[in-house]
Amino acid sequence: MNYVFGPVPSRRLGQSLGIDTIPLKTCNWNCIYCQLGRSVPMTNERRDYVPVQDILLEVEQALMSREKGRIDWVTFVGSGEPTLHSRLGEIIRRVKTLTTLPVAVITNGSLFYKADVREELSVADAVLPTLDAGTGDLYRQINRPHPQFTFERLVDGLVAFREVYRGKIWVEVMLVRGLNDTSQSLEDIAKVLQRVKPDAVHINLPTRPPAETWVQPADSEGLMRALSILGNIAEVVHPAEGSFDLSNDENIVEAVIGIITRHPMRQDELERTLVRWSPGQVSETLAELEASGRAQIVERYGIRFWSATPAHYPRSRQSIRNIPGGQRLSPKNHKNEI
Ligand code: SF4
């Protein structure tokens, strides 16, 4: 399958069947913590990136083939910003005719200032936008948006969406040490949240490999500060535990590429996930994918992750063939879980 994956364990949505409406990596932001690497080039063009009919066919097949009760949510998420697909609204509506499962959209919220995007998302059961900053300066530092965006436009869009949207809005704050985990930054975010009035605030940490080498997750003091300043609708979202459903992947190459395109993983995690194949087969496949230029190693927090190319990470390692398991370099820095 090219556009539908999982169900995968989601930190916020249980077992989530993912729908990816755009190619890697299509985004109008270039967040310093993005697990998909840098946005090269960044684009703000809404268009029909992949055929609607192909997406719907895969959704239908996935819903029929997965065991009943194995999926909690159908979630639009994946290789960039899903609202850049110009027919997202139509896709959501048609997915809802295929299933009674709730539908969520994970988005950066940058296009909510547009009435047509707000209308398209109105049929989703939950929308999970990002708010990492309460000032324009910090917004530009953390999210590095397309030049067409201002912070005021982002906030106005979120407020306008809240006014019309009847589903759940769960705002995500990705907490980066030394940037938005200070008291002042959190108070600025809290002021914006008072206007947006989300149903919940999910505090998250950049535990998957961030685009920039210098990004660090907030420490426990930063997390406590965030909880106390963002109020009682805020909660820390812990890394998800659970299994990836790969029951429909017959081909090990497709299975590996399907995972690492959206979820960069350590080799030992991949070996545990791909239980249908032996660790030796997984290792051999990764080496072949690396040699053919379809996979790469990214080192962050002293840990090596496998990611798909063409994700752009500065100073990513090109080879780990001589390192058994390709695992962590420094156990005390180990912070990554899927
Ligand atoms: S984290 Fe999301 S919004 Fe930010 S650059 Fe990555 S895909 Fe885009």
Residues whose N, C-alpha, C, O or C-beta is under 5 A from the ligand:
A	BS01	SF4	C27 W29 N30 C31 C34 G80 E81 N108
